[in-house]
Amino acid sequence: MQTDNDILIANQGTFVVNNTAAKTVTINAIVVLEDTVFSAIRIAGTDVKSTYIAATATAVKAGAIIRAINAQQFSGVTLTSGSVLLVLA
């Protein structure tokens, strides 16, 4: 299991999503690079977007960092618009 420092320094690498294609990969954190609307944020393949975003149709502002609760990891994202940096697990 990765430590908080491993996650903080993106020890396993990063990936930029800047299109609307689904990206399926194990994710420790999502960093929003510009105002972004999410189509889906998945854990174990299930969309959990409403657990992390109150107004799911509204853009999440640039600079937001989204981490899964209860030591879980995200399994993928799909964007409607915007771009994010995925901190890989």
C-alpha positions, -999 to 999 in steps of 0.1 A, spaced: 0 0 0 13 35 -9 20 60 18 6 95 19 40 108 7 39 84 -23 6 98 -33 17 134 -26 47 131 -49 28 110 -75 53 82 -71 33 59 -95 30 87 -121 2 108 -135 -21 110 -165 -39 140 -180 -74 135 -191 -85 162 -215 -112 145 -236 -145 128 -231 -133 92 -235 -136 70 -204 -103 65 -186 -101 33 -166 -71 31 -143 -65 29 -105 -64 65 -92 -53 78 -58 -64 114 -64 -80 136 -91 -66 172 -95 -89 195 -114 -68 215 -139 -96 238 -152 -133 241 -146 -145 206 -152 -178 188 -155 -176 151 -147 -198 125 -165 -186 98 -141 -162 92 -112 -160 54 -106 -150 32 -77 -149 -5 -86 -167 4 -118 -197 21 -101 -203 58 -106 -199 75 -73 -199 111 -86 -227 123 -63 -207 111 -33 -180 137 -41 -198 164 -60 -230 181 -46 -242 197 -78 -231 170 -103 -241 190 -134 -220 220 -123 -183 224 -131 -158 217 -103 -135 246 -101 -98 244 -111 -75 235 -82 -99 211 -65 -84 179 -53 -107 148 -50 -96 118 -29 -117 87 -23 -130 82 13 -124 52 35 -90 44 19 -106 34 -14 -92 42 -48 -110 55 -79 -112 31 -108 -119 56 -136 -133 89 -147 -152 103 -177 -154 140 -184 -181 161 -201 -157 191 -203 -125 203 -188 -93 185 -179 -79 167 -148 -47 152 -137 -50 117 -123 -25 107 -96 -20 70 -104 -19 42 -78 
